[in-house]
Amino acid sequence: LTGLILLSLSYVCAAAIAWSGSSHAPSWLWLLIYFVVLTLAELHFSPIGLSLMSSIAPSHSRSSLIAVWFTSNFAGNILAGSLGSLWPKFSNPVFFLILASLGAIAALFTLAVRPLLVRTLAQQSGAPT
């Protein structure tokens, strides 16, 4: 959830930079801030997601579920490439806001399924729900 919120925040930052409409290039510090927030988002998402997959998977199919995780990452990267093809169809701020809203929608979805994940993890560990 934190990673998805940071992802949205990084694209809101990019939209704000693009929206400023300055006649000269923005400071390199804005780009640094964008990439730091985006990297923090990735660090919250990827290792934690991989750990979740290995935690909820039964021991006899753990490697298969981790393969599903990496396959979904592959599919997400393909989708990201197709989203990138929309760049010329929108203004820069609108494009970045579309990406930010997709991250926010994913965060809301994650928040909605969180009780199911907590129950599943509790069942796997044998703890009462």
Residue frames relative to the residue before (quaternion, step in Angstrom):
aa qw qx qy qz dx dy dz
L 1.0000 0.0000 0.0000 0.0000 0.00 0.00 0.00
T 0.6588 0.5085 -0.3095 0.4601 3.58 0.91 -0.91
G 0.6498 0.5273 -0.3182 0.4455 3.58 0.96 -0.83
L 0.6697 0.4931 -0.3019 0.4660 3.58 0.98 -0.81
I 0.6294 0.5144 -0.3323 0.4784 3.57 1.06 -0.70
L 0.6538 0.4965 -0.3125 0.4780 3.59 0.98 -0.81
L 0.5996 0.5528 -0.3538 0.4579 3.59 1.07 -0.70
S 0.6650 0.4898 -0.3010 0.4767 3.57 0.89 -0.93
L 0.6471 0.5308 -0.3144 0.4480 3.55 0.96 -0.87
S 0.6439 0.5209 -0.3341 0.4499 3.60 0.96 -0.78
Y 0.7002 0.4499 -0.2831 0.4767 3.60 0.97 -0.77
V 0.5738 0.5377 -0.3836 0.4842 3.60 1.16 -0.43
C 0.6212 0.5307 -0.3256 0.4759 3.57 1.07 -0.78
A 0.6589 0.4982 -0.3063 0.4731 3.60 0.94 -0.88
A 0.6439 0.5144 -0.3240 0.4646 3.60 1.02 -0.78
A 0.6423 0.5209 -0.3240 0.4596 3.58 1.00 -0.80
I 0.6349 0.5156 -0.3266 0.4736 3.56 1.01 -0.79
A 0.6840 0.4781 -0.2861 0.4708 3.58 0.90 -0.93
W 0.6583 0.5304 -0.3075 0.4367 3.56 1.06 -0.75
S 0.5447 0.6404 -0.4033 0.3614 3.58 1.11 -0.55
G 0.2161 -0.8497 0.4641 0.1262 3.56 1.23 -0.49
S 0.2499 0.7848 -0.5282 0.2067 3.54 1.08 0.61
S 0.5228 -0.6539 0.4502 0.3104 3.56 -1.10 0.68
H 0.7283 0.3365 -0.2291 0.5512 3.59 1.19 -0.35
A 0.6636 -0.5171 0.3623 0.4012 3.56 -1.25 0.39
P 0.5049 -0.6467 0.4656 0.3318 3.60 -1.01 0.70
S 0.6605 -0.5116 0.3766 0.4002 3.53 -1.25 0.39
W 0.5630 -0.6029 0.4488 0.3435 3.55 -1.14 0.64
L 0.5467 0.6194 -0.3986 0.3983 3.60 1.20 -0.37
W 0.6053 0.5446 -0.3556 0.4588 3.60 1.09 -0.64
L 0.6506 0.5042 -0.3081 0.4770 3.55 0.99 -0.82
L 0.6281 0.5286 -0.3258 0.4690 3.57 1.03 -0.78
I 0.6489 0.5101 -0.3144 0.4690 3.60 0.92 -0.90
Y 0.6380 0.5359 -0.3216 0.4499 3.57 0.94 -0.90
F 0.7237 0.4414 -0.2546 0.4653 3.59 0.79 -0.99
V 0.6058 0.5335 -0.3673 0.4620 3.62 1.06 -0.58
V 0.6717 0.4774 -0.2997 0.4806 3.60 0.89 -0.91
L 0.6546 0.5093 -0.3125 0.4631 3.60 0.95 -0.83
T 0.6523 0.5021 -0.3130 0.4737 3.61 1.01 -0.78
L 0.6323 0.5141 -0.3310 0.4758 3.59 1.01 -0.75
A 0.6190 0.5355 -0.3375 0.4650 3.58 1.06 -0.73
E 0.6665 0.4952 -0.2971 0.4715 3.58 0.91 -0.89
L 0.6601 0.5064 -0.3085 0.4612 3.58 0.99 -0.77
H 0.6529 0.4783 -0.3163 0.4948 3.59 1.16 -0.48
F 0.7212 0.4795 -0.2506 0.4326 3.56 1.02 -0.73
S 0.7532 0.4569 -0.2540 0.3992 3.56 0.52 -1.15
P 0.7335 0.4016 -0.2852 0.4685 3.67 0.58 -0.92
I 0.6474 0.5154 -0.3269 0.4565 3.59 1.02 -0.75
G 0.6408 0.5155 -0.3220 0.4690 3.60 1.01 -0.75
L 0.6494 0.5068 -0.3129 0.4728 3.56 0.98 -0.81
S 0.6422 0.5096 -0.3141 0.4788 3.57 1.02 -0.79
L 0.6293 0.5299 -0.3326 0.4610 3.58 1.01 -0.77
M 0.6560 0.5102 -0.3182 0.4562 3.58 0.91 -0.87
S 0.6898 0.4579 -0.2978 0.4752 3.58 0.92 -0.79
S 0.6384 0.5354 -0.3308 0.4431 3.60 1.15 -0.51
I 0.7524 0.4017 -0.2337 0.4669 3.60 0.89 -0.86
A 0.5768 0.6070 -0.3778 0.3951 3.57 1.22 -0.33
P 0.4810 -0.6170 0.5250 0.3352 3.58 -1.07 0.68
S 0.6252 -0.5958 0.3517 0.3613 3.58 -1.04 0.76
H 0.6786 0.5006 -0.3101 0.4389 3.61 1.03 -0.66
S 0.7819 0.2673 -0.1756 0.5352 3.64 1.20 -0.26
R 0.2459 0.8091 -0.5025 0.1799 3.57 1.17 0.47
S 0.6832 0.4794 -0.3076 0.4570 3.60 0.83 -0.89
S 0.6245 0.5335 -0.3476 0.4522 3.61 1.05 -0.64
L 0.6784 0.4771 -0.3038 0.4689 3.59 0.93 -0.81
I 0.6154 0.5144 -0.3502 0.4838 3.59 1.07 -0.60
A 0.6132 0.5271 -0.3444 0.4770 3.60 1.09 -0.66
V 0.6155 0.5249 -0.3411 0.4788 3.60 1.06 -0.71
W 0.6218 0.5428 -0.3330 0.4558 3.59 1.02 -0.80
F 0.7023 0.4468 -0.2758 0.4807 3.59 0.82 -0.94
T 0.6156 0.5294 -0.3477 0.4689 3.61 1.08 -0.61
S 0.6473 0.4938 -0.3275 0.4794 3.59 1.01 -0.72
N 0.5964 0.5380 -0.3597 0.4749 3.60 1.12 -0.58
F 0.6281 0.5289 -0.3217 0.4714 3.56 1.03 -0.83
A 0.6703 0.4881 -0.3006 0.4712 3.59 0.89 -0.93
G 0.6360 0.5275 -0.3260 0.4594 3.58 1.05 -0.72
N 0.6491 0.5034 -0.3178 0.4735 3.58 1.03 -0.72
I 0.6114 0.5223 -0.3491 0.4811 3.59 1.08 -0.66
L 0.6514 0.5108 -0.3032 0.4720 3.58 0.97 -0.89
A 0.6299 0.5297 -0.3315 0.4612 3.59 1.01 -0.79
G 0.6411 0.5192 -0.3229 0.4638 3.58 1.02 -0.74
S 0.6702 0.4727 -0.3112 0.4801 3.58 0.98 -0.76
L 0.6066 0.5270 -0.3570 0.4763 3.60 1.10 -0.58
G 0.6249 0.5519 -0.3307 0.4421 3.57 1.06 -0.73
S 0.6066 0.5566 -0.3621 0.4372 3.59 1.14 -0.50
L 0.6004 0.5626 -0.3605 0.4394 3.62 1.25 -0.23
W 0.3885 0.7661 -0.4479 0.2482 3.60 1.28 -0.23
P 0.7357 0.4166 -0.2855 0.4512 3.66 0.70 -0.88
K 0.6242 0.5791 -0.3376 0.4013 3.62 1.18 -0.37
F 0.7581 0.2949 -0.1592 0.5595 3.59 1.22 -0.39
S 0.5407 -0.5505 0.4923 0.4027 3.54 -1.27 0.27
N 0.6766 -0.5195 0.3313 0.4032 3.57 -1.18 0.50
P 0.6856 0.4709 -0.3261 0.4492 3.66 0.75 -0.87
V 0.6493 0.5155 -0.3249 0.4552 3.60 0.96 -0.81
F 0.6330 0.5304 -0.3341 0.4542 3.59 0.96 -0.81
F 0.6813 0.4767 -0.2940 0.4714 3.60 0.89 -0.91
L 0.6450 0.5095 -0.3263 0.4669 3.60 1.05 -0.68
I 0.5872 0.5447 -0.3677 0.4726 3.61 1.12 -0.57
L 0.6681 0.4895 -0.2994 0.4737 3.58 0.92 -0.90
A 0.6411 0.5168 -0.3240 0.4657 3.59 1.01 -0.79
S 0.6759 0.4824 -0.3082 0.4643 3.60 0.93 -0.80
L 0.6048 0.5321 -0.3649 0.4669 3.62 1.07 -0.57
G 0.6423 0.5064 -0.3145 0.4817 3.58 1.03 -0.75
A 0.6536 0.5052 -0.3125 0.4689 3.59 1.01 -0.79
I 0.6287 0.5170 -0.3327 0.4762 3.60 1.03 -0.75
A 0.6460 0.5040 -0.3191 0.4763 3.59 0.97 -0.80
A 0.6306 0.5191 -0.3346 0.4700 3.62 1.03 -0.73
L 0.6528 0.4998 -0.3152 0.4740 3.61 0.97 -0.79
F 0.6301 0.5190 -0.3302 0.4739 3.58 1.03 -0.75
T 0.6488 0.5118 -0.3102 0.4699 3.57 0.96 -0.87
L 0.6398 0.5165 -0.3167 0.4729 3.56 1.01 -0.78
A 0.6548 0.5209 -0.3073 0.4533 3.59 1.03 -0.78
V 0.7521 0.3765 -0.2188 0.4947 3.62 0.95 -0.79
R 0.3972 0.7478 -0.4582 0.2702 3.59 1.26 -0.04
P 0.6462 0.5081 -0.3565 0.4441 3.68 0.85 -0.74
L 0.6290 0.5265 -0.3329 0.4651 3.59 1.04 -0.72
L 0.6579 0.5025 -0.3073 0.4692 3.58 0.97 -0.82
V 0.6413 0.5150 -0.3270 0.4654 3.58 0.99 -0.81
R 0.6491 0.5124 -0.3148 0.4658 3.59 0.97 -0.85
T 0.6554 0.5169 -0.3063 0.4577 3.57 0.95 -0.92
L 0.6672 0.4885 -0.3021 0.4743 3.59 0.91 -0.86
A 0.6399 0.5177 -0.3253 0.4656 3.59 1.01 -0.75
Q 0.6495 0.5052 -0.3164 0.4720 3.59 1.00 -0.76
Q 0.6426 0.5261 -0.3218 0.4547 3.57 1.01 -0.77
S 0.7329 0.4115 -0.2391 0.4861 3.56 0.99 -0.80
G 0.4899 -0.6830 0.4172 0.3457 3.57 1.28 -0.26
A 0.4796 0.6646 -0.4389 0.3684 3.59 1.26 0.16
P 0.5339 -0.6139 0.4501 0.3680 3.63 -1.08 0.53
T 0.4296 -0.7183 0.4894 0.2447 3.60 -1.08 0.73
